[in-house]
């Protein structure tokens, strides 16, 4: 969602400008950002210096809730958690309940994370009694916050099930609950709350800007492109893991960590999926975005336990990979040169049968090795490592190596699959037919 935001301007008299609740689920794509950290906020249109709400992560990955007026000279709320949020694999659930009518100052701002109220703050400034926060002339931004000077700070990640209640405060338990079996905090997909005049419910189950509350407070796209994803709080899908690659090698991840870009000349760099497996049958697709005529691109699976050392390809991570030259590399086996080459814009499907220690590759929907290739002699297999999908690139010409993953999200970057294939598991959306018995690498798939 980087550089993407939706917006609307309030037009109704607030139900109660002293109270509001925000509830939202999000999945981060980056950490330690100086600019890409805003989640949402609002500013008065008539006077940008007044009623400026900012909900964002600070540069240390702590949640910050701020409310300012008088061009930023007056601070009414400034709450910064001591907790650090750096998980780029899971969804966080945040609830922010503000009520300036409360007699105890610390009760005027309550922040909940995954159902638990935060009580430890590095900074804790609370509003004065009966302070107002909202008017009928406020521009609300989702996907970014604005500084008091008007600078945009966009969020880099995914946002889901955003609720705003005007004039009412709620606890986290109104929007989520604890699973009695797993102890996991899970979403209430249809919470029973009152939204007030300016309240809204956005991103319920699609990317439409339609308000799902009774108010019809519909948004519009203010910047960028909204991209739908199957990745959601109820079923988390794998993405590329930015922490499994060598960060010093000019490698970036975008589009919800589904695009891998490697820019370091004359060096291999690899990336692996956030989720892994040591049993089952798994399928994913990878689109070759860059020209590979001057590079060595490998796509396949690798151990998630093996350290990514300098100049490491997929096969060097106790993996099995298919290179653009047609060569199949298998750690612990001799290499095989038998598959066709692949090039820019090709879509490579990978089917990993971990139960039988076999791997299959597809090119644009066509199976290339019907008998499969074994990978059972890998050291990682013997060590009972977890495995995940992986890719690597090596370029000599100065051109970037770029791969878009579709782990079941139904998109390659911001482009939807053109004709979704069959998928008996009903988990994920892929360009081509998912092989029988295989499924997407996601939490529901892992728990079946």
Long-range contacts (C-beta under 8 A, 24 or more apart in sequence): 1-143, 1-154, 1-155, 1-156, 1-157, 1-158, 1-159, 1-224, 1-226, 1-227, 1-256, 2-29, 2-36, 2-154, 2-155, 2-156, 2-224, 2-254, 3-154, 3-223, 3-224, 4-143, 4-154, 4-221, 4-223, 4-224, 4-225, 4-226, 4-227, 5-141, 5-142, 5-143, 5-144, 5-152, 5-154, 5-221, 5-222, 5-223, 5-224, 6-141, 6-142, 6-143, 6-202, 6-209, 6-219, 6-220, 6-221, 6-222, 6-226, 7-139, 7-140, 7-141, 7-142, 7-219, 7-220, 7-222, 8-139, 8-140, 8-200, 8-217, 8-218, 8-219, 8-220, 9-45, 9-137, 9-138, 9-139, 9-140, 10-42, 10-134, 10-135, 10-136, 10-137, 10-138, 10-140, 10-198, 11-136, 12-136, 12-197, 12-198, 13-136, 13-197, 14-132, 14-134, 14-135, 14-136, 14-166, 14-167, 14-196, 14-197, 14-198, 15-166, 15-167, 15-168, 15-196, 15-197, 15-198, 15-199, 16-166, 16-167, 16-168, 16-196, 17-132, 17-133, 17-134, 17-135, 17-167, 18-99, 18-100, 18-101, 18-130, 18-131, 18-132, 18-133, 19-98, 19-99, 19-100, 19-101, 19-167, 19-168, 19-169, 20-97, 20-98, 20-133, 20-134, 20-164, 20-165, 20-166, 20-167, 20-168, 20-169, 21-95, 21-96, 21-97, 21-98, 21-163, 21-164, 21-165, 21-168, 21-169, 21-170, 21-193, 22-55, 22-94, 22-95, 22-96, 22-162, 22-163, 22-164, 23-93, 23-94, 23-95, 23-96, 23-161, 23-162, 23-163, 23-170, 23-172, 23-174, 23-175, 23-191, 24-93, 24-94, 24-159, 24-160, 24-161, 24-162, 24-163, 25-91, 25-92, 25-93, 25-94, 25-159, 25-160, 25-161, 25-187, 25-232, 25-233, 26-91, 26-92, 26-94, 26-155, 26-157, 26-158, 26-159, 26-160, 27-88, 27-89, 27-90, 27-91, 27-92, 27-157, 27-158, 27-231, 27-236, 27-256, 28-57, 28-85, 28-86, 28-87, 28-88, 28-92, 28-156, 28-157, 29-88, 29-156, 29-157, 29-158, 29-239, 29-242, 29-253, 29-254, 29-256, 29-257, 30-88, 30-156, 30-157, 30-242, 30-253, 31-61, 31-86, 31-88, 32-59, 32-60, 32-61, 33-57, 33-59, 33-156, 34-59, 35-153, 35-154, 36-153, 36-154, 36-155, 36-156, 37-153, 37-155, 37-156, 38-141, 38-143, 38-144, 38-145, 38-146, 38-152, 38-153, 38-154, 38-155, 39-143, 39-144, 39-145, 39-155, 39-159, 40-140, 40-141, 40-142, 40-143, 40-144, 40-145, 40-155, 40-162, 41-140, 41-141, 41-144, 41-145, 41-146, 42-134, 42-138, 42-139, 42-140, 42-141, 43-138, 43-139, 43-146, 43-150, 44-135, 44-137, 44-138, 44-139, 45-137, 45-138, 45-139, 46-137, 48-150, 49-148, 51-132, 51-133, 51-134, 51-135, 51-138, 52-146, 52-148, 53-133, 53-145, 54-145, 54-146, 54-147, 54-153, 55-96, 55-145, 56-145, 56-153, 56-155, 57-85, 60-84, 61-85, 61-86, 62-122, 63-94, 63-111, 63-113, 63-118, 65-96, 65-109, 65-111, 67-127, 67-133, 68-148, 71-148, 71-149, 72-147, 72-148, 72-149, 75-125, 76-125, 76-127, 76-128, 76-131, 77-109, 77-125, 77-126, 77-127, 78-123, 78-124, 78-125, 79-109, 79-111, 79-121, 79-123, 79-124, 79-125, 79-126, 80-121, 80-122, 80-123, 80-124, 81-111, 81-113, 81-118, 81-120, 81-121, 81-122, 82-120, 82-121, 82-122, 83-113, 83-118, 83-120, 88-157, 88-239, 88-241, 88-242, 88-243, 88-257, 88-274, 89-236, 89-239, 89-241, 89-274, 89-275, 90-236, 91-158, 91-160, 91-232, 91-233, 91-236, 93-172, 93-175, 93-176, 93-185, 93-187, 93-233, 95-170, 95-171, 95-172, 95-175, 97-169, 97-170, 97-171, 98-127, 98-133, 98-169, 99-169, 100-127, 100-128, 100-129, 100-130, 100-131, 100-132, 100-133, 101-129, 101-130, 103-129, 110-169, 110-171, 112-171, 112-172, 114-172, 114-176, 114-185, 115-172, 115-173, 115-176, 115-177, 115-178, 115-185, 116-172, 117-172, 134-166, 134-198, 136-198, 140-164, 140-219, 141-222, 142-202, 142-219, 143-224, 144-223, 154-224, 156-254, 157-256, 158-229, 158-231, 158-256, 159-203, 160-203, 160-232, 160-233, 161-187, 161-189, 161-201, 161-203, 161-204, 161-233, 162-200, 162-201, 162-202, 162-203, 163-191, 163-193, 163-195, 163-199, 163-200, 163-201, 163-213, 164-195, 164-198, 164-199, 164-200, 164-201, 165-193, 165-194, 165-195, 165-196, 165-199, 166-195, 166-196, 166-197, 166-198, 166-199, 167-196, 167-197, 168-193, 168-194, 168-195, 168-196, 168-199, 186-233, 186-234, 187-233, 187-234, 189-234, 225-414, 227-255, 227-256, 227-411, 227-413, 227-414, 228-410, 228-411, 228-416, 229-256, 229-409, 229-410, 229-411, 230-408, 230-409, 230-410, 230-428, 230-429, 230-440, 230-442, 231-256, 231-409, 231-442, 234-444, 235-427, 235-442, 235-443, 235-444, 236-275, 236-442, 236-443, 237-275, 237-407, 237-408, 237-409, 237-428, 237-440, 237-441, 237-442, 237-443, 238-273, 238-274, 238-275, 238-284, 238-388, 238-389, 238-407, 238-408, 238-440, 238-441, 238-442, 239-273, 239-274, 239-405, 239-407, 240-271, 240-272, 240-273, 240-274, 240-405, 241-271, 241-272, 241-273, 241-274, 241-388, 242-271, 244-270, 244-271, 244-272, 244-304, 244-308, 245-269, 245-270, 245-271, 245-272, 245-308, 246-308, 246-310, 246-312, 254-413, 255-404, 255-411, 255-413, 255-414, 256-409, 258-404, 258-405, 258-406, 258-407, 258-409, 258-411, 258-412, 258-413, 259-289, 259-402, 259-403, 259-404, 259-405, 259-413, 260-391, 260-393, 260-401, 260-402, 260-403, 260-404, 260-405, 261-400, 261-401, 261-402, 262-392, 262-393, 262-395, 262-400, 262-401, 262-402, 263-400, 263-401, 265-395, 265-396, 265-397, 265-398, 266-394, 266-395, 266-396, 267-310, 267-311, 267-394, 268-296, 268-311, 268-312, 268-313, 268-316, 268-392, 268-393, 268-394, 269-308, 269-312, 269-392, 269-393, 270-302, 270-308, 270-312, 270-313, 270-314, 270-316, 270-317, 270-390, 270-391, 270-392, 271-390, 271-391, 271-392, 272-302, 272-304, 272-317, 272-388, 272-389, 272-390, 273-304, 273-388, 273-389, 273-390, 273-405, 273-407, 273-441, 274-388, 275-388, 275-441, 275-442, 275-443, 275-446, 276-304, 276-386, 276-387, 276-388, 277-352, 277-354, 277-386, 277-387, 277-388, 277-441, 277-446, 278-354, 278-384, 278-385, 278-386, 278-387, 279-354, 279-355, 280-354, 280-355, 280-439, 280-445, 280-446, 281-351, 281-352, 281-353, 281-354, 281-355, 281-435, 281-437, 281-438, 281-439, 282-351, 282-352, 282-354, 282-389, 282-438, 282-439, 282-440, 282-441, 282-445, 283-349, 283-350, 283-351, 283-352, 283-430, 283-434, 283-435, 283-438, 283-439, 283-440, 284-349, 284-350, 284-389, 284-405, 284-406, 284-407, 284-408, 284-440, 284-441, 285-347, 285-348, 285-349, 285-350, 285-405, 285-406, 285-412, 285-430, 285-431, 285-432, 286-347, 286-348, 286-349, 286-350, 286-389, 286-391, 286-403, 286-404, 286-405, 286-406, 287-345, 287-346, 287-347, 287-348, 287-403, 287-404, 287-406, 287-412, 288-324, 288-342, 288-343, 288-344, 288-345, 288-346, 288-347, 288-348, 288-403, 289-344, 289-345, 289-402, 289-403, 289-404, 289-413, 290-344, 290-393, 290-399, 290-400, 290-401, 290-402, 290-403, 291-343, 291-344, 291-399, 292-324, 292-342, 292-343, 292-344, 292-401, 293-343, 294-395, 294-396, 294-397, 294-399, 295-324, 295-393, 295-394, 295-395, 295-396, 295-397, 295-399, 295-401, 296-323, 296-324, 296-325, 296-393, 296-394, 296-395, 297-323, 297-324, 297-391, 297-392, 297-393, 297-394, 297-401, 297-403, 298-322, 298-323, 298-324, 298-329, 298-390, 298-391, 298-392, 298-393, 299-348, 299-350, 299-361, 299-390, 299-391, 299-403, 300-329, 300-350, 300-359, 300-361, 300-389, 300-390, 300-391, 301-350, 301-352, 301-359, 301-375, 301-387, 301-388, 301-389, 301-390, 302-380, 302-387, 302-388, 302-390, 303-378, 303-380, 303-383, 303-385, 303-386, 303-387, 304-385, 304-386, 304-387, 304-388, 305-380, 305-383, 305-385, 305-386, 306-380, 306-385, 312-392, 313-392, 313-394, 314-390, 314-391, 314-392, 317-390, 318-378, 318-379, 318-380, 318-381, 318-385, 319-375, 319-378, 319-380, 319-387, 319-390, 320-359, 320-373, 320-375, 320-378, 321-390, 321-392, 322-348, 322-350, 322-361, 322-368, 328-361, 328-369, 328-373, 330-373, 330-374, 330-375, 330-377, 330-378, 331-375, 331-377, 331-378, 331-379, 331-380, 332-375, 332-377, 332-378, 332-379, 333-374, 333-375, 333-377, 336-373, 338-369, 339-363, 339-368, 339-369, 340-368, 347-412, 347-431, 347-432, 349-430, 349-432, 350-389, 351-435, 351-438, 352-387, 352-389, 353-438, 354-387, 357-381, 360-435, 362-432, 364-432, 365-421, 365-431, 365-432, 365-433, 388-441, 389-441, 406-430, 406-431, 407-440, 407-441, 407-442, 408-440, 408-441, 408-442
